[in-house]
Amino acid sequence: MRGRHVASGVLALVACLAVLAVVPVVWLNAQLHGTAYADTVGPLAKDPSVQHAMADRVVETVAGGGEGLSPIVVDVVREEIPAVMRTPAASRIWLAASLAARESLLTGNGGEVSVDIRELVRPLANRLGPAGSALPSELPDGMTSIVLVDVPALAQVRTIARMVPTLAYVVPVLAAGLLTLALLTSLNRWRTLTVVGIVVAAGTLAELLLIGPIQDSALAGVDDDISRAVLAAIAEAFADSLRSALIIPLVVAGVVAVAGLVSAHLASRRADEADRIR
């Protein structure tokens, strides 16, 4: 009997850890290998911080290429970038550049991942009208990229990323199997389910609280203001997406925990009443 109790407790603990890993792993797989990535980064074309960063990069690149812009043109570029980025063509260009950055993260070489905004110059020049003639038809190679990540350890990240699809299948199955075994071996299934609910709810809350520090650490090594602004917007979009995904298991685990506590309380009252009747 004691051995069964210990086995159920160990299974429940491992099941909790597996359950806590399910949402992050499935979410990460959808972002790295599915269509969720486009839904997350696509709307950033209309984010003011991203628009300002791209305007700064265009101005900086043109100036760096020896094509000085007058202050009037610079002001017009900064004013018109938001309108340009609201157009379907610019949104498609931004999404294509973002998808190329993801592909570089997954299959590229070296430690750098960047978004290249070269193709945005043409719709920007068209939007500016006569003032757009001050922009060159082609921007210098290697100067239109906004670096998002530049770390030597990116090769290890790519190795882990390739394992994510398998983990996204294995982890949910493992969690369901372990939880089922924990309940089958438990001497008090409601109590076991209650403990699982409490642990998963607490763990999910901890995951939600960790998102902010992880964002800060991702931005800590970025010195370039333009790259930092774009990366901050992307990180916030991913953080919001993950928070939304974690809310569901938090609510479900909370409901299970409360239901278990209520059931345990009612069972205790029934037992007390039965004792009094005797």
Accessible surface in RSA format (square Angstrom, percent):
REM  Atomic radii and reference values for relative SASA: ProtOr
REM  Chains: A
REM  Algorithm: Lee & Richards
REM  Probe-radius: 1.40
REM  Slices: 20
REM RES _ NUM      All-atoms   Total-Side   Main-Chain    Non-polar    All polar
REM                ABS   REL    ABS   REL    ABS   REL    ABS   REL    ABS   REL
RES MET A   1   168.52  87.3 120.79  79.9  47.73 113.6 119.73 101.8  48.79  64.6
RES ARG A   2   194.49  81.7 184.87  94.2   9.61  22.9  72.37  98.9 122.11  74.0
RES GLY A   3    52.19  64.4   0.00   N/A  52.19  64.4  41.01 112.5  11.18  25.0
RES ARG A   4   109.75  46.1  99.60  50.8  10.16  24.2  39.31  53.7  70.44  42.7
RES HIS A   5    92.45  50.5  90.58  63.0   1.87   4.8  52.32  53.9  40.14  46.7
RES VAL A   6    77.62  51.1  71.76  65.0   5.85  14.1  76.86  66.8   0.75   2.0
RES ALA A   7    43.77  40.2  36.39  56.2   7.37  16.8  43.45  61.2   0.32   0.8
RES SER A   8     5.71   4.8   5.71   7.6   0.00   0.0   3.75   8.0   1.96   2.7
RES GLY A   9    41.06  50.6   0.00   N/A  41.06  50.6  34.74  95.3   6.32  14.2
RES VAL A  10    84.86  55.8  82.49  74.7   2.37   5.7  83.94  72.9   0.92   2.5
RES LEU A  11    38.73  21.6  38.72  27.7   0.01   0.0  38.73  27.2   0.00   0.0
RES ALA A  12     8.36   7.7   8.36  12.9   0.00   0.0   8.36  11.8   0.00   0.0
RES LEU A  13   105.56  58.8 101.79  72.8   3.78   9.5 105.24  73.9   0.32   0.9
RES VAL A  14    60.91  40.1  60.70  55.0   0.21   0.5  60.70  52.7   0.21   0.6
RES ALA A  15     0.00   0.0   0.00   0.0   0.00   0.0   0.00   0.0   0.00   0.0
RES CYS A  16     2.42   1.8   2.42   2.7   0.00   0.0   0.05   0.1   2.36   2.5
RES LEU A  17   108.69  60.5 101.43  72.6   7.27  18.3 102.16  71.7   6.54  17.6
RES ALA A  18    10.58   9.7   3.63   5.6   6.95  15.8  10.03  14.1   0.55   1.5
RES VAL A  19    38.63  25.4  34.57  31.3   4.06   9.8  34.57  30.0   4.06  11.0
RES LEU A  20    28.75  16.0  25.05  17.9   3.70   9.3  27.93  19.6   0.81   2.2
RES ALA A  21    36.24  33.3  30.52  47.1   5.72  13.0  36.07  50.8   0.17   0.4
RES VAL A  22    32.48  21.4  32.48  29.4   0.00   0.0  32.48  28.2   0.00   0.0
RES VAL A  23    30.56  20.1  28.22  25.5   2.34   5.6  30.27  26.3   0.29   0.8
RES PRO A  24    37.93  27.6  35.85  32.7   2.08   7.6  36.20  29.9   1.73  10.8
RES VAL A  25    26.30  17.3  25.43  23.0   0.87   2.1  26.30  22.8   0.00   0.0
RES VAL A  26    64.26  42.3  63.82  57.8   0.44   1.1  63.82  55.4   0.44   1.2
RES TRP A  27    41.92  16.8  36.39  17.6   5.52  13.0  41.57  22.2   0.35   0.6
RES LEU A  28    65.13  36.3  65.13  46.6   0.00   0.0  65.13  45.7   0.00   0.0
RES ASN A  29    36.48  25.2  36.36  35.1   0.13   0.3   0.00   0.0  36.48  35.3
RES ALA A  30    34.75  32.0  30.29  46.7   4.46  10.2  34.70  48.9   0.05   0.1
RES GLN A  31     5.87   3.3   5.83   4.3   0.04   0.1   4.22   9.0   1.65   1.3
RES LEU A  32    20.93  11.7  20.47  14.6   0.46   1.2  20.47  14.4   0.46   1.2
RES HIS A  33    79.17  43.3  42.75  29.7  36.41  93.2  33.42  34.4  45.75  53.2
RES GLY A  34    25.46  31.4   0.00   N/A  25.46  31.4  23.59  64.7   1.87   4.2
RES THR A  35   116.42  82.8 108.70 110.2   7.72  18.4  82.90 111.4  33.51  50.7
RES ALA A  36    28.11  25.8  24.95  38.5   3.17   7.2  26.65  37.5   1.46   3.9
RES TYR A  37    21.00   9.8  21.00  11.9   0.00   0.0  10.79   8.1  10.21  12.6
RES ALA A  38    28.06  25.8  23.64  36.5   4.42  10.1  23.84  33.6   4.22  11.2
RES ASP A  39   108.18  75.8  89.99  89.6  18.19  43.0  33.29  78.4  74.89  74.7
RES THR A  40    17.83  12.7   6.18   6.3  11.65  27.8   8.80  11.8   9.02  13.6
RES VAL A  41     0.34   0.2   0.34   0.3   0.00   0.0   0.34   0.3   0.00   0.0
RES GLY A  42    18.29  22.6   0.00   N/A  18.29  22.6  12.77  35.1   5.52  12.4
RES PRO A  43    85.74  62.5  71.46  65.1  14.28  51.9  79.51  65.6   6.23  38.7
RES LEU A  44    14.22   7.9  14.22  10.2   0.00   0.0  14.22  10.0   0.00   0.0
RES ALA A  45     0.77   0.7   0.77   1.2   0.00   0.0   0.77   1.1   0.00   0.0
RES LYS A  46   122.27  59.7 106.48  65.3  15.79  37.6  50.72  45.7  71.55  76.2
RES ASP A  47    40.73  28.5  35.74  35.6   4.99  11.8   7.17  16.9  33.56  33.5
RES PRO A  48    83.18  60.6  83.12  75.8   0.06   0.2  83.18  68.7   0.00   0.0
RES SER A  49    48.05  40.6  40.67  54.3   7.38  17.0  40.21  85.6   7.84  11.0
RES VAL A  50     0.00   0.0   0.00   0.0   0.00   0.0   0.00   0.0   0.00   0.0
RES GLN A  51     7.30   4.1   7.30   5.3   0.00   0.0   0.00   0.0   7.30   5.5
RES HIS A  52   100.62  55.0  99.78  69.4   0.83   2.1  61.78  63.7  38.84  45.2
RES ALA A  53     3.56   3.3   0.12   0.2   3.44   7.8   3.13   4.4   0.43   1.1
RES MET A  54     0.00   0.0   0.00   0.0   0.00   0.0   0.00   0.0   0.00   0.0
RES ALA A  55     1.09   1.0   1.09   1.7   0.00   0.0   1.09   1.5   0.00   0.0
RES ASP A  56    48.43  33.9  45.91  45.7   2.53   6.0  11.04  26.0  37.40  37.3
RES ARG A  57    19.68   8.3  19.68  10.0   0.00   0.0   2.37   3.2  17.31  10.5
RES VAL A  58     1.82   1.2   1.49   1.4   0.32   0.8   1.82   1.6   0.00   0.0
RES VAL A  59    21.45  14.1  21.34  19.3   0.12   0.3  21.34  18.5   0.12   0.3
RES GLU A  60    88.19  50.6  80.35  60.8   7.84  18.7  41.72  80.7  46.47  37.9
RES THR A  61     1.61   1.1   0.89   0.9   0.72   1.7   0.80   1.1   0.81   1.2
RES VAL A  62     0.57   0.4   0.08   0.1   0.49   1.2   0.57   0.5   0.00   0.0
RES ALA A  63    59.67  54.9  42.06  64.9  17.61  40.1  43.09  60.7  16.58  43.9
RES GLY A  64    52.96  65.3   0.00   N/A  52.96  65.3  24.45  67.1  28.51  63.9
RES GLY A  65    35.07  43.3   0.00   N/A  35.07  43.3  10.81  29.7  24.27  54.3
RES GLY A  66    68.57  84.6   0.00   N/A  68.57  84.6  37.06 101.7  31.52  70.6
RES GLU A  67    85.67  49.2  80.55  60.9   5.12  12.2  12.85  24.9  72.82  59.5
RES GLY A  68    68.90  85.0   0.00   N/A  68.90  85.0  35.02  96.1  33.87  75.9
RES LEU A  69    27.95  15.6   2.69   1.9  25.26  63.5   4.76   3.3  23.19  62.4
RES SER A  70    52.94  44.7  41.31  55.1  11.64  26.8  43.23  92.1   9.71  13.6
RES PRO A  71   105.49  76.9 100.59  91.7   4.90  17.8 105.45  87.1   0.03   0.2
RES ILE A  72   130.30  74.1 128.85  96.0   1.45   3.5 130.20  93.8   0.11   0.3
RES VAL A  73    16.90  11.1  16.88  15.3   0.02   0.0  16.90  14.7   0.00   0.0
RES VAL A  74    26.41  17.4  26.41  23.9   0.00   0.0  26.41  23.0   0.00   0.0
RES ASP A  75    78.53  55.0  76.40  76.0   2.12   5.0  17.84  42.0  60.68  60.5
RES VAL A  76    37.64  24.8  37.64  34.1   0.00   0.0  37.64  32.7   0.00   0.0
RES VAL A  77     0.00   0.0   0.00   0.0   0.00   0.0   0.00   0.0   0.00   0.0
RES ARG A  78    96.10  40.4  89.28  45.5   6.82  16.2  43.87  60.0  52.23  31.7
RES GLU A  79   122.93  70.6 100.07  75.7  22.86  54.4  42.70  82.6  80.23  65.5
RES GLU A  80    43.93  25.2  43.93  33.2   0.00   0.0   4.10   7.9  39.83  32.5
RES ILE A  81     2.00   1.1   2.00   1.5   0.00   0.0   2.00   1.4   0.00   0.0
RES PRO A  82    29.86  21.8  29.86  27.2   0.00   0.0  29.86  24.7   0.00   0.0
RES ALA A  83    14.12  13.0  10.19  15.7   3.93   8.9  10.75  15.1   3.37   8.9
RES VAL A  84     2.00   1.3   1.75   1.6   0.25   0.6   2.00   1.7   0.00   0.0
RES MET A  85     0.20   0.1   0.20   0.1   0.00   0.0   0.00   0.0   0.20   0.3
RES ARG A  86   143.48  60.2 124.81  63.6  18.67  44.5  47.03  64.3  96.45  58.5
RES THR A  87    46.17  32.8  43.90  44.5   2.27   5.4  45.18  60.7   0.99   1.5
RES PRO A  88    95.39  69.5  87.62  79.9   7.77  28.2  95.14  78.6   0.24   1.5
RES ALA A  89    42.67  39.2  40.41  62.4   2.26   5.1  41.21  58.0   1.46   3.9
RES ALA A  90     0.00   0.0   0.00   0.0   0.00   0.0   0.00   0.0   0.00   0.0
RES SER A  91    31.12  26.3  28.34  37.8   2.78   6.4  25.32  53.9   5.79   8.1
RES ARG A  92   154.74  65.0 148.19  75.5   6.55  15.6  73.52 100.5  81.22  49.2
RES ILE A  93    39.33  22.4  35.52  26.5   3.81   9.2  38.51  27.7   0.82   2.2
RES TRP A  94     0.84   0.3   0.19   0.1   0.65   1.5   0.84   0.4   0.00   0.0
RES LEU A  95    52.14  29.0  52.14  37.3   0.00   0.0  52.14  36.6   0.00   0.0
RES ALA A  96    60.54  55.7  50.91  78.6   9.64  21.9  55.10  77.6   5.45  14.4
RES ALA A  97    13.98  12.9   4.57   7.1   9.41  21.4  12.43  17.5   1.55   4.1
RES SER A  98     2.51   2.1   2.48   3.3   0.02   0.1   2.51   5.3   0.00   0.0
RES LEU A  99    63.70  35.5  59.88  42.8   3.83   9.6  60.22  42.3   3.48   9.4
RES ALA A 100    61.75  56.8  49.03  75.7  12.71  28.9  56.49  79.5   5.26  13.9
RES ALA A 101     3.55   3.3   2.03   3.1   1.52   3.5   3.36   4.7   0.19   0.5
RES ARG A 102    45.49  19.1  41.98  21.4   3.51   8.4   5.09   7.0  40.40  24.5
RES GLU A 103    94.51  54.3  94.34  71.4   0.18   0.4  42.15  81.5  52.37  42.8
RES SER A 104    35.49  30.0  30.56  40.8   4.94  11.4  21.78  46.4  13.71  19.2
RES LEU A 105    40.99  22.8  40.95  29.3   0.04   0.1  40.95  28.8   0.04   0.1
RES LEU A 106    17.48   9.7  16.70  11.9   0.78   1.9  16.70  11.7   0.78   2.1
RES THR A 107    90.13  64.1  62.62  63.5  27.51  65.6  57.17  76.8  32.96  49.8
RES GLY A 108    22.99  28.4   0.00   N/A  22.99  28.4  17.48  48.0   5.51  12.3
RES ASN A 109   145.30 100.2 119.38 115.4  25.92  62.4  34.82  83.8 110.48 106.8
RES GLY A 110    53.95  66.5   0.00   N/A  53.95  66.5  41.85 114.8  12.11  27.1
RES GLY A 111    16.69  20.6   0.00   N/A  16.69  20.6   3.55   9.7  13.14  29.4
RES GLU A 112    82.16  47.2  73.76  55.8   8.40  20.0  20.87  40.4  61.30  50.0
RES VAL A 113     7.41   4.9   6.63   6.0   0.78   1.9   7.41   6.4   0.00   0.0
RES SER A 114    29.61  25.0  18.36  24.5  11.24  25.9   0.00   0.0  29.61  41.5
RES VAL A 115     0.75   0.5   0.75   0.7   0.00   0.0   0.75   0.7   0.00   0.0
RES ASP A 116    63.38  44.4  55.24  55.0   8.14  19.2  28.18  66.3  35.19  35.1
RES ILE A 117     1.39   0.8   1.04   0.8   0.35   0.8   1.39   1.0   0.00   0.0
RES ARG A 118    55.23  23.2  51.84  26.4   3.39   8.1  30.67  41.9  24.56  14.9
RES GLU A 119    88.79  51.0  85.97  65.0   2.82   6.7  41.58  80.4  47.20  38.5
RES LEU A 120     3.62   2.0   3.62   2.6   0.00   0.0   3.62   2.5   0.00   0.0
RES VAL A 121     7.39   4.9   7.39   6.7   0.00   0.0   7.39   6.4   0.00   0.0
RES ARG A 122   136.76  57.4 130.55  66.5   6.21  14.8  60.15  82.2  76.61  46.4
RES PRO A 123    25.97  18.9  19.74  18.0   6.23  22.6  22.54  18.6   3.43  21.3
RES LEU A 124     0.67   0.4   0.67   0.5   0.00   0.0   0.67   0.5   0.00   0.0
RES ALA A 125    26.12  24.0  22.05  34.0   4.07   9.3  22.30  31.4   3.82  10.1
RES ASN A 126   113.04  78.0  86.67  83.8  26.37  63.5  31.86  76.7  81.17  78.5
RES ARG A 127   127.41  53.5 100.30  51.1  27.11  64.5  24.34  33.3 103.07  62.5
RES LEU A 128    14.34   8.0   0.00   0.0  14.34  36.0   2.09   1.5  12.25  33.0
RES GLY A 129    36.91  45.5   0.00   N/A  36.91  45.5  28.47  78.1   8.44  18.9
RES PRO A 130   126.31  92.1 108.41  98.8  17.89  65.0 120.43  99.4   5.88  36.5
RES ALA A 131    31.81  29.3  19.93  30.8  11.88  27.0  30.19  42.5   1.62   4.3
RES GLY A 132     4.33   5.3   0.00   N/A   4.33   5.3   1.80   4.9   2.53   5.7
RES SER A 133   102.74  86.8  65.07  86.8  37.66  86.8  54.45 116.0  48.28  67.6
RES ALA A 134    43.33  39.8  21.83  33.7  21.50  48.9  33.46  47.1   9.87  26.2
RES LEU A 135    11.69   6.5   0.11   0.1  11.58  29.1   0.37   0.3  11.32  30.5
RES PRO A 136    26.57  19.4  13.20  12.0  13.37  48.6  25.26  20.9   1.31   8.2
RES SER A 137   102.28  86.4  73.31  97.8  28.97  66.7  55.53 118.3  46.75  65.5
RES GLU A 138   109.39  62.8  94.91  71.8  14.49  34.5  53.70 103.9  55.70  45.5
RES LEU A 139     5.28   2.9   0.48   0.3   4.80  12.1   0.81   0.6   4.47  12.0
RES PRO A 140    44.24  32.2  32.69  29.8  11.55  42.0  43.84  36.2   0.39   2.5
RES ASP A 141   125.61  88.0 103.24 102.8  22.37  52.9  37.26  87.7  88.35  88.1
RES GLY A 142    71.83  88.6   0.00   N/A  71.83  88.6  36.84 101.1  34.99  78.4
RES MET A 143    71.35  36.9  61.72  40.8   9.63  22.9  51.75  44.0  19.60  26.0
RES THR A 144     0.82   0.6   0.82   0.8   0.00   0.0   0.36   0.5   0.46   0.7
RES SER A 145    29.24  24.7  21.35  28.5   7.89  18.2   8.78  18.7  20.47  28.7
RES ILE A 146     0.01   0.0   0.01   0.0   0.00   0.0   0.01   0.0   0.00   0.0
RES VAL A 147    45.09  29.7  43.98  39.8   1.11   2.7  43.98  38.2   1.11   3.0
RES LEU A 148    15.94   8.9  13.36   9.6   2.59   6.5  13.85   9.7   2.10   5.6
RES VAL A 149    46.56  30.6  42.01  38.0   4.55  11.0  46.56  40.5   0.00   0.0
RES ASP A 150    98.80  69.2  71.94  71.6  26.86  63.5  14.54  34.2  84.26  84.0
RES VAL A 151    64.33  42.3  63.86  57.8   0.46   1.1  64.33  55.9   0.00   0.0
RES PRO A 152   136.94  99.8 107.15  97.7  29.78 108.3 117.19  96.8  19.74 122.7
RES ALA A 153    55.87  51.4  52.11  80.4   3.76   8.6  55.85  78.6   0.02   0.1
RES LEU A 154     4.09   2.3   4.09   2.9   0.00   0.0   4.09   2.9   0.00   0.0
RES ALA A 155    59.21  54.4  54.17  83.6   5.05  11.5  55.83  78.6   3.38   9.0
RES GLN A 156   112.67  63.0 109.93  80.3   2.74   6.5  54.66 116.3  58.01  44.0
RES VAL A 157    66.53  43.8  66.03  59.8   0.50   1.2  66.18  57.5   0.36   1.0
RES ARG A 158    12.66   5.3  12.49   6.4   0.18   0.4   8.81  12.0   3.85   2.3
RES THR A 159    68.49  48.7  67.91  68.8   0.58   1.4  51.17  68.7  17.32  26.2
RES ILE A 160   101.90  58.0 101.90  75.9   0.00   0.0 101.90  73.4   0.00   0.0
RES ALA A 161     4.14   3.8   2.59   4.0   1.55   3.5   4.01   5.7   0.12   0.3
RES ARG A 162   145.85  61.2 126.33  64.4  19.52  46.5  63.30  86.5  82.55  50.0
RES MET A 163   101.28  52.5  97.84  64.7   3.45   8.2  83.99  71.4  17.29  22.9
RES VAL A 164     3.57   2.3   3.57   3.2   0.00   0.0   3.57   3.1   0.00   0.0
RES PRO A 165    54.14  39.5  45.28  41.3   8.86  32.2  46.13  38.1   8.01  49.8
RES THR A 166    87.49  62.2  80.85  82.0   6.63  15.8  54.99  73.9  32.49  49.1
RES LEU A 167    61.56  34.3  61.56  44.0   0.00   0.0  61.56  43.2   0.00   0.0
RES ALA A 168    15.47  14.2   6.87  10.6   8.60  19.6   7.08  10.0   8.39  22.2
RES TYR A 169   158.17  73.8 151.62  86.3   6.55  17.0 113.71  85.4  44.46  54.8
RES VAL A 170    65.77  43.3  64.14  58.1   1.63   3.9  65.52  56.9   0.25   0.7
RES VAL A 171    18.03  11.9  18.03  16.3   0.00   0.0  18.03  15.7   0.00   0.0
RES PRO A 172    40.69  29.7  34.66  31.6   6.03  21.9  36.14  29.8   4.54  28.2
RES VAL A 173    89.08  58.6  82.97  75.1   6.11  14.7  86.63  75.3   2.45   6.6
RES LEU A 174    90.19  50.2  84.85  60.7   5.34  13.4  89.85  63.1   0.35   0.9
RES ALA A 175     4.67   4.3   4.43   6.8   0.25   0.6   4.58   6.4   0.09   0.2
RES ALA A 176    60.13  55.3  51.09  78.8   9.04  20.6  58.99  83.1   1.14   3.0
RES GLY A 177    34.03  42.0   0.00   N/A  34.03  42.0  33.22  91.2   0.81   1.8
RES LEU A 178    24.62  13.7  23.76  17.0   0.85   2.1  23.76  16.7   0.85   2.3
RES LEU A 179    43.21  24.1  43.21  30.9   0.00   0.0  43.21  30.3   0.00   0.0
RES THR A 180    70.79  50.3  68.47  69.4   2.32   5.5  45.90  61.7  24.89  37.6
RES LEU A 181    88.45  49.3  88.45  63.3   0.00   0.0  88.45  62.1   0.00   0.0
RES ALA A 182     0.00   0.0   0.00   0.0   0.00   0.0   0.00   0.0   0.00   0.0
RES LEU A 183    41.42  23.1  41.42  29.6   0.00   0.0  41.42  29.1   0.00   0.0
RES LEU A 184    97.99  54.6  89.11  63.8   8.88  22.3  89.12  62.6   8.87  23.9
RES THR A 185    38.02  27.0  36.72  37.2   1.30   3.1  38.02  51.1   0.00   0.0
RES SER A 186     7.34   6.2   2.73   3.6   4.61  10.6   0.27   0.6   7.07   9.9
RES LEU A 187    82.24  45.8  44.29  31.7  37.95  95.4  47.76  33.5  34.48  92.8
RES ASN A 188    65.46  45.1  59.95  57.9   5.51  13.3  12.85  30.9  52.61  50.8
RES ARG A 189   129.56  54.4 123.69  63.1   5.87  14.0  45.00  61.5  84.56  51.2
RES TRP A 190   126.72  50.9 123.69  59.9   3.04   7.1  97.57  52.0  29.15  47.3
RES ARG A 191   124.92  52.5 122.07  62.2   2.86   6.8  51.37  70.2  73.55  44.6
RES THR A 192    17.19  12.2  12.88  13.1   4.31  10.3   7.01   9.4  10.18  15.4
RES LEU A 193    47.65  26.5  47.65  34.1   0.00   0.0  47.65  33.5   0.00   0.0
RES THR A 194    10.22   7.3  10.22  10.4   0.00   0.0   9.73  13.1   0.50   0.8
RES VAL A 195    74.68  49.1  74.19  67.2   0.49   1.2  74.68  64.9   0.00   0.0
RES VAL A 196     8.67   5.7   8.67   7.8   0.00   0.0   8.67   7.5   0.00   0.0
RES GLY A 197     2.52   3.1   0.00   N/A   2.52   3.1   2.52   6.9   0.00   0.0
RES ILE A 198    80.25  45.7  77.47  57.7   2.78   6.7  79.31  57.1   0.94   2.5
RES VAL A 199    53.72  35.3  50.53  45.7   3.19   7.7  52.90  46.0   0.82   2.2
RES VAL A 200     7.81   5.1   7.81   7.1   0.00   0.0   7.81   6.8   0.00   0.0
RES ALA A 201    18.69  17.2  17.47  27.0   1.22   2.8  17.84  25.1   0.85   2.3
RES ALA A 202    60.39  55.5  48.29  74.5  12.10  27.5  54.47  76.7   5.93  15.7
RES GLY A 203    14.94  18.4   0.00   N/A  14.94  18.4  13.45  36.9   1.49   3.3
RES THR A 204     2.49   1.8   2.49   2.5   0.00   0.0   0.06   0.1   2.44   3.7
RES LEU A 205    90.08  50.2  90.08  64.4   0.00   0.0  90.08  63.3   0.00   0.0
RES ALA A 206    47.42  43.6  43.24  66.7   4.18   9.5  46.88  66.0   0.54   1.4
RES GLU A 207    40.27  23.1  36.57  27.7   3.70   8.8  25.28  48.9  14.99  12.2
RES LEU A 208    27.17  15.1  19.47  13.9   7.70  19.4  19.58  13.8   7.59  20.4
RES LEU A 209   127.23  70.9 112.88  80.8  14.35  36.1 116.10  81.5  11.12  29.9
RES LEU A 210    99.90  55.6  99.88  71.5   0.03   0.1  99.90  70.2   0.00   0.0
RES ILE A 211    10.55   6.0   9.71   7.2   0.84   2.0  10.42   7.5   0.13   0.4
RES GLY A 212    25.48  31.4   0.00   N/A  25.48  31.4  23.59  64.7   1.89   4.2
RES PRO A 213    74.71  54.4  67.12  61.2   7.59  27.6  70.33  58.1   4.37  27.2
RES ILE A 214   110.21  62.7 108.87  81.1   1.34   3.2 110.16  79.3   0.04   0.1
RES GLN A 215    26.53  14.8  24.58  18.0   1.95   4.6  12.20  26.0  14.33  10.9
RES ASP A 216    97.58  68.3  90.94  90.5   6.63  15.7  30.31  71.3  67.27  67.1
RES SER A 217    76.37  64.5  54.77  73.1  21.60  49.8  47.16 100.4  29.22  40.9
RES ALA A 218    54.69  50.3  31.39  48.4  23.30  53.0  43.41  61.1  11.28  29.9
RES LEU A 219    21.89  12.2  21.89  15.7   0.00   0.0  21.89  15.4   0.00   0.0
RES ALA A 220    77.85  71.6  45.32  69.9  32.53  74.0  53.39  75.2  24.46  64.8
RES GLY A 221    68.75  84.8   0.00   N/A  68.75  84.8  40.57 111.3  28.18  63.1
RES VAL A 222    28.66  18.9  20.19  18.3   8.48  20.4  23.85  20.7   4.82  13.1
RES ASP A 223   134.22  94.0 107.38 106.9  26.85  63.5  41.58  97.9  92.64  92.4
RES ASP A 224    62.23  43.6  50.67  50.4  11.56  27.3  33.60  79.1  28.63  28.6
RES ASP A 225   116.27  81.4 106.90 106.4   9.37  22.2  35.78  84.2  80.49  80.3
RES ILE A 226    14.01   8.0  12.19   9.1   1.83   4.4  13.99  10.1   0.03   0.1
RES SER A 227     4.28   3.6   4.28   5.7   0.00   0.0   2.16   4.6   2.12   3.0
RES ARG A 228    97.92  41.1  97.92  49.9   0.00   0.0  27.81  38.0  70.11  42.5
RES ALA A 229    33.46  30.8  24.12  37.2   9.35  21.3  32.28  45.5   1.18   3.1
RES VAL A 230     0.00   0.0   0.00   0.0   0.00   0.0   0.00   0.0   0.00   0.0
RES LEU A 231    18.61  10.4  18.61  13.3   0.00   0.0  18.61  13.1   0.00   0.0
RES ALA A 232    35.62  32.7  31.45  48.5   4.17   9.5  31.88  44.9   3.73   9.9
RES ALA A 233    10.22   9.4   0.53   0.8   9.69  22.0   8.51  12.0   1.71   4.5
RES ILE A 234    14.66   8.3  14.66  10.9   0.00   0.0  14.66  10.6   0.00   0.0
RES ALA A 235    15.16  13.9   8.43  13.0   6.73  15.3  13.65  19.2   1.51   4.0
RES GLU A 236    74.60  42.8  74.60  56.4   0.00   0.0  40.01  77.4  34.59  28.2
RES ALA A 237    18.61  17.1   8.24  12.7  10.37  23.6  15.21  21.4   3.40   9.0
RES PHE A 238    43.94  22.0  43.69  27.1   0.26   0.7  43.85  26.6   0.09   0.3
RES ALA A 239     5.14   4.7   0.88   1.4   4.26   9.7   4.77   6.7   0.37   1.0
RES ASP A 240    69.24  48.5  66.47  66.2   2.78   6.6  28.12  66.2  41.12  41.0
RES SER A 241    32.90  27.8  21.20  28.3  11.70  27.0  16.86  35.9  16.04  22.5
RES LEU A 242    28.82  16.0  28.82  20.6   0.00   0.0  28.82  20.2   0.00   0.0
RES ARG A 243    73.84  31.0  73.82  37.6   0.02   0.1  38.53  52.7  35.32  21.4
RES SER A 244    74.69  63.1  62.17  83.0  12.51  28.8  36.27  77.2  38.42  53.8
RES ALA A 245    30.15  27.7  18.49  28.5  11.66  26.5  26.62  37.5   3.52   9.3
RES LEU A 246     2.22   1.2   2.22   1.6   0.00   0.0   2.22   1.6   0.00   0.0
RES ILE A 247    82.05  46.7  82.05  61.1   0.00   0.0  82.05  59.1   0.00   0.0
RES ILE A 248   119.76  68.2 117.18  87.3   2.58   6.2 119.76  86.2   0.01   0.0
RES PRO A 249    26.28  19.1  20.86  19.0   5.41  19.7  25.61  21.1   0.67   4.2
RES LEU A 250    42.37  23.6  40.52  29.0   1.84   4.6  40.52  28.5   1.84   5.0
RES VAL A 251    86.20  56.7  78.85  71.4   7.35  17.7  85.49  74.3   0.71   1.9
RES VAL A 252    84.40  55.5  82.52  74.7   1.89   4.5  84.40  73.3   0.00   0.0
RES ALA A 253     6.38   5.9   2.51   3.9   3.87   8.8   6.17   8.7   0.21   0.6
RES GLY A 254    23.55  29.0   0.00   N/A  23.55  29.0  23.47  64.4   0.08   0.2
RES VAL A 255    92.42  60.8  88.39  80.0   4.04   9.7  91.02  79.1   1.40   3.8
RES VAL A 256    40.02  26.3  37.82  34.2   2.20   5.3  39.96  34.7   0.05   0.1
RES ALA A 257     8.15   7.5   8.15  12.6   0.00   0.0   8.15  11.5   0.00   0.0
RES VAL A 258    90.16  59.3  90.00  81.5   0.16   0.4  90.16  78.3   0.00   0.0
RES ALA A 259    38.92  35.8  31.25  48.2   7.67  17.5  38.14  53.7   0.78   2.1
RES GLY A 260     0.14   0.2   0.00   N/A   0.14   0.2   0.00   0.0   0.14   0.3
RES LEU A 261    97.95  54.5  93.02  66.5   4.92  12.4  93.41  65.6   4.54  12.2
RES VAL A 262    77.85  51.2  74.92  67.8   2.93   7.1  77.82  67.6   0.03   0.1
RES SER A 263    30.52  25.8  26.17  34.9   4.35  10.0  12.10  25.8  18.42  25.8
RES ALA A 264    52.66  48.4  41.36  63.8  11.31  25.7  47.99  67.6   4.67  12.4
RES HIS A 265   107.26  58.6 101.30  70.4   5.96  15.3  72.69  74.9  34.57  40.2
RES LEU A 266    78.35  43.6  77.94  55.8   0.41   1.0  77.98  54.8   0.37   1.0
RES ALA A 267    46.61  42.9  40.60  62.7   6.01  13.7  41.93  59.0   4.68  12.4
RES SER A 268    58.87  49.7  51.05  68.1   7.81  18.0  29.01  61.8  29.86  41.8
RES ARG A 269   126.16  53.0 124.24  63.3   1.92   4.6  27.64  37.8  98.51  59.7
RES ARG A 270   147.16  61.8 142.10  72.4   5.06  12.1  69.13  94.5  78.03  47.3
RES ALA A 271    53.90  49.6  45.30  69.9   8.60  19.6  53.00  74.6   0.90   2.4
RES ASP A 272    69.32  48.6  67.30  67.0   2.02   4.8  12.76  30.0  56.56  56.4
RES GLU A 273    74.68  42.9  73.77  55.8   0.91   2.2  19.90  38.5  54.79  44.7
RES ALA A 274    37.71  34.7  33.21  51.2   4.50  10.2  36.25  51.1   1.45   3.9
RES ASP A 275    88.34  61.9  72.64  72.3  15.69  37.1  27.66  65.1  60.67  60.5
RES ARG A 276   175.20  73.6 141.70  72.2  33.50  79.8  78.37 107.1  96.83  58.7
RES ILE A 277   151.88  86.4 121.11  90.2  30.78  74.2 128.25  92.3  23.64  64.1
RES ARG A 278   213.49  89.6 148.53  75.7  64.96 154.7  86.43 118.1 127.06  77.0
END  Absolute sums over single chains surface
CHAIN  1 A    14907.1      12540.3       2366.7      10184.1       4722.9
END  Absolute sums over all chains
TOTAL         14907.1      12540.3       2366.7      10184.1       4722.9
